[in-house]
Amino acid sequence: MKKFLAVLLTFLGICIPVSAAEIVETSKIAIMDLGTHEGAVPFEINIFNAGKTASEYLIQRLFQVGKFNIMDRTLVEEQIKASNLNTTGLIDPDTAKKIGKILGADYLVYGNVNDVTLSETGGGTAGVGLDISKITVKAHLIVRVMEVETGNIISAAKGEGKSKGSFVRIKGTPVITLEIGRTKVTQDSVHNALQQAAFQTVDVLIKRLY
C-alpha cells in the first residue's frame, strides 16, 4: 500500500522529501556555485565572486555537520569545466541530470545570492575633516537541493546574514563605492554576512531534510 501511494504521488508530480539518512548513506552531493540575480547588489557594493564565496561557506558548514558525502570542489570544477553547461544560479532539471551524470552525483545543491544590501549611518568624528561611518551589510541566499535522477526539488531554504563595520572618509564626499579586496573592513563585513547566511541556510535545510 505504501509503495502504491508513493508511485501515485510521484505520478501526480508531488515531491516526497527523502530523509537525511538516505542522503548520508548512499548519495553523493555536489555543491554548485551560487548565482547572483541582476540588480541584487546595489552600485555601492561591488562583490567579486560572491556566488563562489557563498558556496564555499555552504561547503564549510556541511562539512562541519559531518553527515553528508560531499564531492571535492576541485574535482567538481575539473569535471564540469569542459561541459559548457550552466552550473551557477538556477539549474533546470535536464541540465541537472547532465551535470549529475558528468559528476556521478545523486544530488545538486544550487541557488542564488538573492541580495546584498548596505545601510550607512554617521558614527562620529575621526579627526579634522574626517568622519567615521557605520555600515551594516545584509545578505540573503536562496538554496535548493535537487535529486538528479528525477529533477525533483527535495528541499529549499533561505538564509540571512548580517554584519556591521565602519570606515573613515573625508567629510562631504559621496558614499564610497565598496570593492572587495580594496576596502578591508567592507570585505570582512560582506564575507561575514555571506557566511552567516550560508550557515543559516544549511541549518534550515538539515532540519527540513530530517
Backbone torsions as a table, in degrees:
resi	resn	phi	psi	omega
1	MET	NA	-43.5	179.3
2	LYS	-63.2	-40.6	179.9
3	LYS	-64.0	-43.0	178.9
4	PHE	-61.1	-42.1	-179.9
5	LEU	-63.9	-40.4	179.6
6	ALA	-64.1	-42.6	178.7
7	VAL	-64.0	-42.6	-179.9
8	LEU	-61.6	-45.4	-179.9
9	LEU	-64.6	-38.4	178.4
10	THR	-64.7	-42.8	178.6
11	PHE	-60.1	-35.8	-179.3
12	LEU	-80.1	-3.1	177.3
13	GLY	82.9	18.5	-179.5
14	ILE	-90.8	122.6	-177.5
15	CYS	-76.1	125.4	178.0
16	ILE	-105.4	110.2	-179.0
17	PRO	-59.5	134.6	174.7
18	VAL	-83.1	162.1	-179.4
19	SER	-83.1	156.7	178.4
20	ALA	-62.0	-32.4	-178.8
21	ALA	-62.1	-39.2	178.5
22	GLU	-62.7	-42.7	179.6
23	ILE	-66.2	-41.9	-177.9
24	VAL	-62.5	-46.6	-169.1
25	GLU	-81.5	-31.8	-168.0
26	THR	-124.8	-8.1	-165.4
27	SER	-119.7	149.7	172.1
28	LYS	-100.5	134.4	-178.8
29	ILE	-115.8	128.0	177.4
30	ALA	-110.7	131.0	179.5
31	ILE	-98.6	119.1	178.4
32	MET	-87.8	156.7	172.8
33	ASP	-66.3	136.2	178.1
34	LEU	-73.5	150.1	175.5
35	GLY	-91.3	-178.5	177.3
36	THR	-135.3	122.8	179.0
37	HIS	-64.4	143.6	175.0
38	GLU	-62.8	128.1	-179.0
39	GLY	83.8	1.8	-178.8
40	ALA	-72.5	-25.5	-178.3
41	VAL	-115.4	120.1	-178.4
42	PRO	-68.8	166.1	-174.9
43	PHE	-65.1	-19.4	-180.0
44	GLU	-69.5	-17.1	-177.4
45	ILE	-124.3	124.7	176.0
46	ASN	-114.8	102.5	-175.4
47	ILE	-102.3	119.2	178.2
48	PHE	-87.4	123.1	178.0
49	ASN	57.5	42.8	179.7
50	ALA	-61.4	-40.7	-179.3
51	GLY	-63.9	-42.1	179.0
52	LYS	-67.2	-40.1	178.0
53	THR	-61.2	-45.1	-179.5
54	ALA	-63.0	-39.5	179.9
55	SER	-67.4	-32.7	175.6
56	GLU	-61.9	-39.9	178.6
57	TYR	-69.7	-34.0	174.9
58	LEU	-61.0	-46.0	179.2
59	ILE	-61.8	-44.1	-179.8
60	GLN	-56.9	-46.1	-178.1
61	ARG	-68.4	-40.1	179.4
62	LEU	-63.8	-37.9	176.3
63	PHE	-66.8	-37.4	178.1
64	GLN	-62.4	-37.2	178.0
65	VAL	-63.3	-38.9	173.9
66	GLY	73.4	25.8	-176.6
67	LYS	-121.8	5.0	-172.2
68	PHE	-126.5	145.6	177.1
69	ASN	-90.4	86.3	-173.0
70	ILE	-94.0	131.3	-179.6
71	MET	-71.6	145.0	179.3
72	ASP	-62.6	131.5	-175.4
73	ARG	-61.1	-42.8	-179.7
74	THR	-61.5	-42.2	178.7
75	LEU	-63.5	-42.1	178.5
76	VAL	-60.4	-47.3	-178.9
77	GLU	-61.9	-41.6	-178.7
78	GLU	-65.8	-40.0	-175.2
79	GLN	-74.1	-28.5	-177.4
80	ILE	-102.7	-0.2	-175.4
81	LYS	-57.4	-41.3	-175.5
82	ALA	-96.4	11.8	-174.1
83	SER	-81.7	-22.4	-175.7
84	ASN	58.4	28.6	178.0
85	LEU	-103.1	150.9	175.0
86	ASN	-74.6	114.5	-178.9
87	THR	-116.9	13.0	177.5
88	THR	-123.1	150.3	177.9
89	GLY	72.0	-146.7	-179.4
90	LEU	-71.7	135.6	-177.7
91	ILE	-124.2	126.4	-179.6
92	ASP	-78.6	160.0	-175.5
93	PRO	-56.2	-41.6	-179.2
94	ASP	-63.5	-43.8	178.3
95	THR	-65.2	-38.6	179.1
96	ALA	-60.6	-40.5	179.1
97	LYS	-64.2	-40.2	178.8
98	LYS	-65.6	-43.8	178.5
99	ILE	-62.4	-44.9	179.7
100	GLY	-59.9	-38.9	179.6
101	LYS	-67.0	-42.0	179.0
102	ILE	-62.7	-42.5	-174.7
103	LEU	-88.0	-18.9	-171.8
104	GLY	71.7	28.1	-177.4
105	ALA	-94.9	147.6	176.7
106	ASP	-93.8	-29.1	-178.2
107	TYR	-137.3	144.6	174.7
108	LEU	-115.2	137.4	171.9
109	VAL	-109.8	121.1	-174.8
110	TYR	-149.8	172.7	178.8
111	GLY	159.5	-151.9	-174.4
112	ASN	-140.6	150.4	162.4
113	VAL	-77.3	102.8	-171.0
114	ASN	-67.8	-41.5	175.4
115	ASP	-166.1	153.6	170.9
116	VAL	-132.2	121.9	-175.8
117	THR	-123.1	157.1	-177.8
118	LEU	-130.3	131.9	170.8
119	SER	-123.3	146.3	-174.1
120	GLU	-134.1	138.1	174.3
121	THR	-136.6	150.6	176.6
122	GLY	-68.5	137.7	-175.8
123	GLY	-116.7	-9.5	-178.8
124	GLY	143.8	-170.9	-177.8
125	THR	-111.9	131.4	-179.2
126	ALA	-97.9	-11.0	-178.1
127	GLY	159.9	-175.2	-178.6
128	VAL	-63.0	120.1	178.1
129	GLY	76.8	9.9	-177.5
130	LEU	-124.7	143.8	176.3
131	ASP	-121.4	148.2	170.7
132	ILE	-101.4	122.0	178.6
133	SER	-106.7	136.2	176.5
134	LYS	-96.5	134.2	-180.0
135	ILE	-124.0	148.2	172.8
136	THR	-126.9	122.3	179.0
137	VAL	-106.8	129.7	175.9
138	LYS	-118.6	140.9	178.2
139	ALA	-132.5	141.6	177.0
140	HIS	-127.9	133.0	176.7
141	LEU	-117.0	144.5	170.9
142	ILE	-123.5	120.7	-173.0
143	VAL	-128.5	143.2	178.4
144	ARG	-124.9	152.6	172.2
145	VAL	-115.0	119.7	-177.6
146	MET	-111.8	135.2	171.5
147	GLU	-80.9	119.1	-172.4
148	VAL	-62.1	-43.9	-173.9
149	GLU	-61.1	-40.5	-175.4
150	THR	-102.0	-21.6	-173.9
151	GLY	79.7	6.8	-179.7
152	ASN	-77.7	140.6	171.3
153	ILE	-84.3	114.6	-176.6
154	ILE	-93.9	-16.3	176.6
155	SER	-164.2	155.2	177.3
156	ALA	-151.4	152.6	-178.6
157	ALA	-156.4	155.4	174.9
158	LYS	-120.8	134.2	179.6
159	GLY	-123.2	149.8	179.6
160	GLU	-125.5	139.9	175.0
161	GLY	-132.4	147.8	-178.9
162	LYS	-139.7	137.8	179.7
163	SER	-143.1	143.9	-179.7
164	LYS	-115.0	150.2	178.3
165	GLY	-158.4	-172.3	179.1
166	SER	-153.1	158.2	174.0
167	PHE	-150.3	159.3	-178.9
168	VAL	-103.9	137.7	177.4
169	ARG	-145.2	165.4	179.9
170	ILE	-72.5	135.3	-179.9
171	LYS	-58.9	138.4	175.7
172	GLY	87.3	-4.5	178.9
173	THR	-81.6	153.6	179.3
174	PRO	-68.6	170.7	179.1
175	VAL	-56.2	129.7	-175.6
176	ILE	-70.0	143.3	172.9
177	THR	-82.2	118.7	-173.2
178	LEU	-91.9	126.2	-178.4
179	GLU	-127.5	131.1	177.7
180	ILE	-59.8	133.5	177.3
181	GLY	93.9	-15.9	-178.8
182	ARG	-111.9	-29.0	176.9
183	THR	-118.3	101.4	-169.7
184	LYS	-58.0	-46.7	-176.7
185	VAL	-63.6	-33.3	178.0
186	THR	-70.9	-41.1	176.4
187	GLN	-57.4	-47.3	179.6
188	ASP	-62.3	-44.0	-177.0
189	SER	-64.1	-46.0	-179.0
190	VAL	-66.1	-44.9	-179.4
191	HIS	-65.8	-37.1	176.9
192	ASN	-63.5	-40.9	179.1
193	ALA	-65.2	-42.5	178.1
194	LEU	-63.9	-40.5	179.3
195	GLN	-63.3	-47.0	179.1
196	GLN	-60.0	-42.6	180.0
197	ALA	-64.2	-42.1	179.9
198	ALA	-65.2	-44.2	-179.7
199	PHE	-63.0	-43.8	179.5
200	GLN	-64.0	-39.8	179.2
201	THR	-60.4	-46.7	179.3
202	VAL	-62.3	-42.9	-179.6
203	ASP	-60.5	-40.9	178.7
204	VAL	-68.0	-42.4	178.9
205	LEU	-59.0	-43.5	-178.6
206	ILE	-63.0	-44.1	179.1
207	LYS	-60.8	-40.2	-178.5
208	ARG	-73.6	-34.1	177.7
209	LEU	-69.5	-35.1	176.9
210	TYR	-74.7	NA	NA
